Amino acid sequence: MSDSVQSQTVLDMEAAAWLERIEFGTVDSTALEAWLEQSFEHRVAYWRIKSVWLETDRFAALRNPARPNTPKAVAPRLHLGWPLFLRSAAAAAVVLAAVGAAAIFSDDRSQTFATEVGARKTLTLADGSQIELNTDTSLRLSPDKRTVWLEKGEAYFQITHDETRPFSVNVGDHRVIDLGTKFVIRHDSRNTRVSLIEGRAEVRGDDAATQAKPVVLTPGDVAVASSGVISVERRPSRELSAELGWRRGLLIFYHTSLAEAAVEFNRYNSTKLIIADDGVAQRRINGTFLANNVEVFGNVAKAALGLHVRNEENRIVISQ
């Protein structure tokens, strides 16, 4: 890669990171202004990336004129100095995963909601609380709308706090209790992960066999619960923001192995990514991709990493 191309790629990555902070409401306006003032090239990169982003928004609006509440599409921001034709192909391939229309619930029956592979759905409750279901997710909502059972998958919770009516999520043999909170829960056969975005939440065991003490999470905490054990680690805000990319139909990778990237893509697509050998599995990649466009990821692996990509029925095999 030439020095000029590499330098442009770095600026594009930095500009995309600033736009991502704006999208998530975490931007420091003073720091952004300082970065823009550093050079003319910084300003050009920022407005170039923003123009692609906005153009993709307009494209999505034309595709879905009757869906004013549909989350905005965001142009894929491909890093590593990938060729321009791949950037253009990715931007032209913007097709959002199916997003369920928001609904208001006020009846007296428990309700079950589910999404198929690659789909998303947003539930808006009568008190203004919102629950966003990610791909292949199933949950049940109690009659009073203040208790949820997350049976599988991943969901983002933005909860209107009410001290007289606590909101709780039962998942596996643990319970998450809202203390005025925005949080994400991901539940699979291995464990349950609770990422606290805003406010506070308590994670506790939900049966007598669970010996772990309850823990109270603050923003940036990620609790991992399995086999009656709850561990907590701190995560940088950038990583938490990346994990929420699915709310916009995106997968965001920072120095992610191809094996890990394949696992994520396979959650959203019927066409599966297969990494053929261990050496390839440990290769690292950075970038932002549409969750439902696995073909573009295969093209990037071929062009940016020099790997062999073979398209077969319902799967894409990546090898050395």
Order of alpha helices (4+ residues) and beta strands (2+ residues): alpha-alpha-alpha-alpha-beta-beta-beta-beta-beta-beta-beta-beta-beta-beta-beta-beta-alpha-beta-alpha-beta-alpha-beta-alpha-beta-beta
